[in-house]
Amino acid sequence: MSEPFNTWQARFEKLRSNKLFEGLVISIIVISALVIGAKTYEETSRVEQWLLYLDVAVTVFFLVEILIRMAAERTLVSFFKKGWNVFDFLIVTASLIPMDDSEMVLLARLLRIFRVLRLVSMIPELQMLLSALVKSVPRMGYVVLLMFIIFYIYAAIGSFLFHNVDEGLWGNISLAMLTLFQVATFESWATAVLYPAMDVYPYAWIYFLTFIFLNAFIFLNMMIGIVLDVMQKESAQMALDNGEGEEAELQSLRNDVRGLKEQLDRMESALSQAYSTAPTHQNDAGGKHSDKPTTD
């Protein structure tokens, strides 16, 4: 690889890691989001042409920025090995779709909305939160399955008990599950669901309170606990990757202890070899001494 290429690659890499450059990119992303939001107002029709110029300028900036990030890598393949780089590349490439064509204008606007998601790729903390959310989904699936079972049981009981109270709420098990979902969200459930049921069945509050207790206090806390556990692990991993925090110190201590153990093993092996060969040398020396002729 030629020296001029290494020099330019180092310059682009330094520019990419510059905090001011990162702050500028984040600011442009926010401006891009504001421009998209401004186009939804009818009052902006007078400055629509200026907004179009601003959108073109933002698109050109993003294109230059992604080219700088690609040039900062040693190879083009290493750039696409990172998932967030691929995401940014697709978003920037999709933003190049012209908005003049009436058939493509809706698609272009929809793709430009996703440029706001580039904030996630620019801020490591947001990446950690999103990664924790994605990794929590498989574990939350079992909680959701258990919630569905509880919903189904309570919906069946509610359909049997309260179908004569309000057919629109408890007519069948599907309607009952929708009603219980309203109860779970606490959206005017007391006046619309609880009190009419209590007018017919005074002890209906036991049914609703036990359901709310299971849903709001147990299952919701289980969901929060899963997300917090995964977030804690992701935060520790990020601190370890950055060489910060207690996890990084513990990892450094483990590496030091592992290095000392390897040195002790090598010393023990060397001492064992020296001890095993020492008697052989003494016997050889003794044999040579006895072979010498004696003179009176």
SULNORSUL-V631332 format. One record per residue. RES is the residue in three letters. PHI is phi in degrees with one decimal (* if undefined). NEAR is the number of other C-alpha atoms within 12 Angstrom. D_FIRST is the distance of its C-alpha to the first C-alpha in Angstrom with 1 decimal. Layout:
BEGIN
res: {RES,RES}
phi: {PHI,PHI}
near: {NEAR,NEAR}
d_first: {D_FIRST,D_FIRST}
END
This chain:
BEGIN
res: {MET,SER,GLU,PRO,PHE,ASN,THR,TRP,GLN,ALA,ARG,PHE,GLU,LYS,LEU,ARG,SER,ASN,LYS,LEU,PHE,GLU,GLY,LEU,VAL,ILE,SER,ILE,ILE,VAL,ILE,SER,ALA,LEU,VAL,ILE,GLY,ALA,LYS,THR,TYR,GLU,GLU,THR,SER,ARG,VAL,GLU,GLN,TRP,LEU,LEU,TYR,LEU,ASP,VAL,ALA,VAL,THR,VAL,PHE,PHE,LEU,VAL,GLU,ILE,LEU,ILE,ARG,MET,ALA,ALA,GLU,ARG,THR,LEU,VAL,SER,PHE,PHE,LYS,LYS,GLY,TRP,ASN,VAL,PHE,ASP,PHE,LEU,ILE,VAL,THR,ALA,SER,LEU,ILE,PRO,MET,ASP,ASP,SER,GLU,MET,VAL,LEU,LEU,ALA,ARG,LEU,LEU,ARG,ILE,PHE,ARG,VAL,LEU,ARG,LEU,VAL,SER,MET,ILE,PRO,GLU,LEU,GLN,MET,LEU,LEU,SER,ALA,LEU,VAL,LYS,SER,VAL,PRO,ARG,MET,GLY,TYR,VAL,VAL,LEU,LEU,MET,PHE,ILE,ILE,PHE,TYR,ILE,TYR,ALA,ALA,ILE,GLY,SER,PHE,LEU,PHE,HIS,ASN,VAL,ASP,GLU,GLY,LEU,TRP,GLY,ASN,ILE,SER,LEU,ALA,MET,LEU,THR,LEU,PHE,GLN,VAL,ALA,THR,PHE,GLU,SER,TRP,ALA,THR,ALA,VAL,LEU,TYR,PRO,ALA,MET,ASP,VAL,TYR,PRO,TYR,ALA,TRP,ILE,TYR,PHE,LEU,THR,PHE,ILE,PHE,LEU,ASN,ALA,PHE,ILE,PHE,LEU,ASN,MET,MET,ILE,GLY,ILE,VAL,LEU,ASP,VAL,MET,GLN,LYS,GLU,SER,ALA,GLN,MET,ALA,LEU,ASP,ASN,GLY,GLU,GLY,GLU,GLU,ALA,GLU,LEU,GLN,SER,LEU,ARG,ASN,ASP,VAL,ARG,GLY,LEU,LYS,GLU,GLN,LEU,ASP,ARG,MET,GLU,SER,ALA,LEU,SER,GLN,ALA,TYR,SER,THR,ALA,PRO,THR,HIS,GLN,ASN,ASP,ALA,GLY,GLY,LYS,HIS,SER,ASP,LYS,PRO,THR,THR,ASP}
phi: {*,-70.8,-66.5,-59.6,-64.5,-62.3,-65.0,-67.1,-63.8,-66.3,-65.9,-65.3,-66.8,-66.2,-66.8,-64.4,-86.2,-69.9,-65.6,-65.4,-65.9,-63.7,-63.3,-65.3,-63.2,-62.3,-64.0,-66.5,-63.2,-64.5,-62.1,-60.7,-64.9,-66.2,-64.5,-63.8,-67.3,-66.9,-69.6,-81.4,-94.8,-72.8,-67.6,-85.8,-63.6,-73.0,-111.8,-63.0,-66.0,-67.0,-64.3,-66.0,-61.3,-66.2,-65.0,-64.8,-63.8,-64.4,-62.5,-64.6,-62.3,-62.7,-65.3,-64.9,-64.6,-70.0,-68.3,-63.7,-65.6,-69.8,-71.1,-76.0,-83.2,-69.3,-134.9,-68.3,-67.0,-64.1,-67.4,-83.8,-74.3,-90.5,-63.2,-68.2,-66.0,-63.6,-61.7,-62.1,-63.2,-66.2,-65.7,-67.0,-63.7,-67.1,-69.9,-78.8,-65.3,-66.7,-99.7,-75.7,-70.1,-65.5,-76.1,-103.3,-66.7,-66.2,-63.5,-63.3,-66.6,-64.1,-68.0,-69.4,-63.5,-71.1,-65.3,-64.0,-65.6,-66.5,-60.1,-65.3,-72.9,-92.9,-114.6,-60.8,-63.4,-67.4,-61.9,-64.1,-64.7,-66.1,-63.9,-64.5,-64.4,-65.5,-71.7,-79.8,-59.6,-60.6,-71.5,-73.9,-60.1,-69.3,-65.6,-63.0,-62.6,-65.5,-62.3,-62.5,-62.9,-64.9,-58.8,-63.8,-64.1,-66.4,-65.7,-64.7,-63.6,-63.8,-66.7,-71.4,-85.6,-110.4,-65.3,-85.1,-80.4,-153.7,-65.0,-70.8,-104.6,-126.1,-62.2,-147.1,-69.0,-67.2,-63.7,-64.6,-66.3,-64.5,-64.8,-66.4,-64.4,-63.2,-63.5,-65.7,-86.9,60.0,-88.6,43.1,-79.3,-67.6,-72.7,-90.0,-121.6,-69.2,-63.5,-60.4,-70.2,-71.1,-64.0,-96.7,-121.8,-58.7,-95.9,-66.4,-61.9,-62.8,-60.2,-73.7,-67.8,-66.3,-64.7,-64.7,-62.0,-66.5,-77.6,-80.8,-99.2,-104.0,-66.8,-64.7,-67.0,-65.0,-61.2,-62.9,-62.8,-63.6,-63.6,-65.2,-64.2,-67.0,-63.2,-63.3,-67.1,-66.1,-64.7,-64.4,-66.4,-65.8,-65.0,-67.4,-66.2,-86.4,71.7,-126.6,82.8,-67.9,-62.1,-65.6,-64.9,-64.0,-64.9,-64.1,-64.6,-62.0,-65.1,-64.4,-64.4,-63.4,-65.6,-63.9,-64.3,-64.7,-63.3,-64.3,-64.1,-65.9,-64.6,-64.7,-65.3,-64.2,-65.7,-64.7,-64.9,-65.3,-68.9,-72.1,-92.0,-63.3,-62.1,-62.6,-64.8,-67.4,-63.7,-61.7,-65.7,-65.5,-66.6,-64.0,-69.0,-76.2,-80.3,-70.5,-69.4,-102.6,-121.9,-82.5}
near: {10,9,9,10,16,17,16,20,25,20,20,25,22,20,25,27,20,15,14,13,21,23,18,22,34,27,21,28,36,23,26,36,29,22,32,28,20,22,25,16,14,11,10,17,14,13,16,19,14,16,24,24,16,23,34,24,21,32,33,20,26,34,24,20,29,30,25,27,37,29,27,26,29,22,16,18,14,16,23,20,14,17,17,26,26,22,25,34,28,24,31,33,24,25,33,28,24,22,23,15,12,12,12,17,17,16,20,27,31,20,27,37,28,26,39,30,26,34,30,24,29,31,20,21,20,21,23,27,25,24,26,29,25,19,21,28,19,17,22,27,18,17,25,20,15,21,29,21,17,27,34,25,21,36,33,25,24,39,30,20,26,35,26,19,25,25,22,20,32,29,24,24,26,22,25,32,30,27,38,42,29,25,31,30,17,21,15,16,24,23,15,21,35,33,21,24,30,21,18,18,20,15,17,24,23,17,26,35,22,21,33,29,19,24,31,23,17,19,27,22,18,24,27,22,19,26,28,21,22,27,26,21,22,28,29,25,23,25,22,19,18,16,16,17,17,18,22,20,18,17,21,18,14,14,14,14,14,14,14,14,14,14,14,14,14,14,14,14,14,14,14,13,14,14,14,13,14,14,13,14,14,14,13,14,14,13,12,12,12,11,10,10,8,7,4,3}
d_first: {0.0,3.8,6.6,8.7,7.0,7.2,10.6,11.9,11.0,12.9,15.6,16.2,16.4,18.9,20.8,21.0,22.5,24.8,28.4,29.7,27.2,28.2,31.9,31.4,30.1,33.1,35.5,34.3,34.8,38.3,39.0,38.0,40.4,43.2,42.7,43.1,46.2,47.7,47.7,50.2,52.9,55.1,55.5,51.9,52.8,53.4,49.9,48.3,46.5,45.0,43.9,42.2,40.3,39.3,38.1,36.0,34.5,33.8,32.1,29.9,29.0,28.2,25.9,24.0,23.9,22.6,19.8,18.9,18.9,16.7,14.1,14.5,13.3,9.9,10.9,14.0,15.7,15.9,17.6,20.3,20.9,23.0,26.4,27.0,23.9,25.2,28.6,27.4,25.5,28.7,30.9,29.0,28.7,32.4,33.3,32.3,35.4,37.8,41.1,43.2,44.0,47.1,46.1,42.7,43.7,44.9,41.8,39.6,41.7,41.5,37.8,37.6,39.8,37.2,34.8,37.0,35.6,32.2,33.9,33.6,29.9,29.7,32.2,31.7,35.4,36.1,33.6,35.5,38.8,37.8,36.3,39.5,41.6,39.9,40.1,43.8,44.8,45.3,47.4,49.4,50.1,52.8,54.4,54.5,56.1,58.7,59.3,60.0,62.5,64.3,64.2,65.6,68.4,69.4,69.3,71.6,74.0,73.9,74.6,77.6,79.0,78.3,78.4,81.8,80.6,78.1,77.2,74.2,72.7,73.9,75.0,72.5,69.8,67.0,68.8,69.5,65.8,65.0,67.8,66.4,63.0,64.8,66.5,63.2,61.8,65.0,65.4,69.1,69.9,73.0,75.1,73.8,73.7,75.3,78.6,79.6,79.2,81.1,84.0,84.6,83.3,83.8,81.6,78.6,76.8,76.2,74.2,72.0,71.5,70.5,68.0,66.6,66.5,64.5,62.1,61.6,61.9,60.6,58.1,56.5,56.1,54.6,52.0,51.3,51.1,48.5,46.3,46.6,45.8,42.6,41.7,42.4,40.0,37.3,37.8,37.6,34.4,32.8,34.1,32.7,29.2,29.4,30.9,34.2,37.9,40.0,37.9,34.9,37.3,38.8,35.5,34.6,38.0,37.6,34.3,36.1,39.1,37.0,35.3,38.8,40.1,37.5,38.2,42.0,41.5,39.7,42.5,45.2,43.8,43.6,47.2,48.4,47.0,48.6,51.9,52.0,51.5,53.9,57.2,56.0,55.4,58.8,60.5,58.9,60.0,63.5,63.7,62.8,65.4,68.2,67.5,68.3,71.9,74.5,77.0,80.4}
END
